[in-house]
Structure formats: C-alpha cells, structure tokens
Amino acid sequence: MSDQAIRKVLMEHGRLAVDVGTIDIDADLYALGLTSHASVNVMLALEDSFDIEFPDELLRKSTFASVRAIESALIGLGEA
C-alpha cells in the first residue's frame, strides 16, 4: 500500500489546514490540526476504504499520529 491512499483519506476526512500531499510521512498530524473528532472520521473512512476494522488495542491517539503510524497499523492488519 502506498501512503497515497492514506493521504487521500486524510485529505477528505482529516480537516487539516495544510496540504496533506506535502507533509512528511512522520509529521505529527495532531500538531498540524488533526482533532480527536476528525481522527475518528479518518478511522471510519480507513475502515470503509480498506474493508477492515481497527481492533480496540489500536484505538489510541498514537495510531493516527502520522501517516507512517497509520500505515504501520494497516500493515499490522494485513492491508499492506
């Protein structure tokens, strides 16, 4: 999976004030404006996009803290 699919979800549901296409893969999405409410929307959109469900142990702020963190979570769920 490329990070482009993740960035597309972030662009559509993350409500960030920056261009998601230009941020570093390790940039702190919360520092860039991701709210807890928006992170829930991102999670739900990722679940829909990849036909997966995040288990309870991944429902924490750190899972959605960066593009790399999201990608790692998806890899762990077998979506890479």
Wavefront OBJ file of the C-alpha trace (Angstrom):
o trace
v 0.000 0.000 0.000
v 1.318 3.406 -0.817
v 0.852 6.228 1.582
v -1.181 7.947 -1.152
v -4.330 6.054 -0.168
v -3.854 7.161 3.441
v -3.201 10.745 2.357
v -6.397 10.691 0.276
v -8.411 9.694 3.349
v -6.659 12.361 5.418
v -7.367 14.964 2.749
v -11.066 14.072 2.656
v -11.693 13.479 6.369
v -8.828 14.911 8.434
v -9.796 18.576 8.082
v -6.136 19.621 8.184
v -5.201 23.181 7.303
v -2.134 22.011 5.369
v -1.674 20.221 2.058
v -1.650 16.571 3.077
v 0.250 15.700 -0.088
v 3.286 17.685 1.033
v 3.619 16.698 4.678
v 6.401 14.413 5.839
v 5.401 10.797 6.482
v 6.449 11.243 10.122
v 4.845 14.667 10.675
v 2.663 14.909 13.778
v -0.861 15.117 12.361
v -2.225 16.429 15.664
v 0.283 19.297 15.614
v -0.930 20.015 12.063
v -4.528 20.361 13.245
v -5.998 16.855 13.398
v -8.618 16.839 16.151
v -9.837 13.824 18.068
v -13.184 14.148 16.286
v -11.501 14.254 12.873
v -9.320 11.273 13.797
v -12.486 9.239 14.397
v -13.727 10.258 10.941
v -10.342 9.261 9.474
v -10.524 5.897 11.240
v -14.027 5.215 9.936
v -13.022 6.231 6.402
v -9.962 3.963 6.543
v -12.163 1.094 7.702
v -14.507 1.704 4.766
v -11.702 2.178 2.234
v -9.770 -0.940 3.212
v -12.674 -3.083 4.424
v -11.068 -3.591 7.812
v -11.929 -2.877 11.430
v -9.470 -1.373 13.859
v -9.314 -3.551 16.986
v -9.707 -1.901 20.379
v -5.963 -2.022 21.073
v -5.344 0.259 18.070
v -7.973 2.819 19.061
v -5.499 5.255 20.562
v -4.131 8.626 19.594
v -0.707 7.262 18.605
v -2.235 5.030 15.900
v -3.298 8.133 13.956
v -0.407 10.445 14.880
v 1.322 10.324 11.482
v 0.986 8.864 8.014
v 3.658 6.314 8.973
v 1.774 5.335 12.163
v -1.430 4.789 10.195
v 0.455 2.820 7.552
v 2.079 0.645 10.242
v -1.318 -0.068 11.784
v -2.730 -1.062 8.388
v 0.294 -3.271 7.699
v -0.295 -4.944 11.043
v -3.875 -5.603 9.965
v -2.656 -7.229 6.757
v -3.584 -4.371 4.436
v -0.151 -3.692 3.006
l 1 2 3 4 5 6 7 8 9 10 11 12 13 14 15 16 17 18 19 20 21 22 23 24 25 26 27 28 29 30 31 32 33 34 35 36 37 38 39 40 41 42 43 44 45 46 47 48 49 50 51 52 53 54 55 56 57 58 59 60 61 62 63 64 65 66 67 68 69 70 71 72 73 74 75 76 77 78 79 80
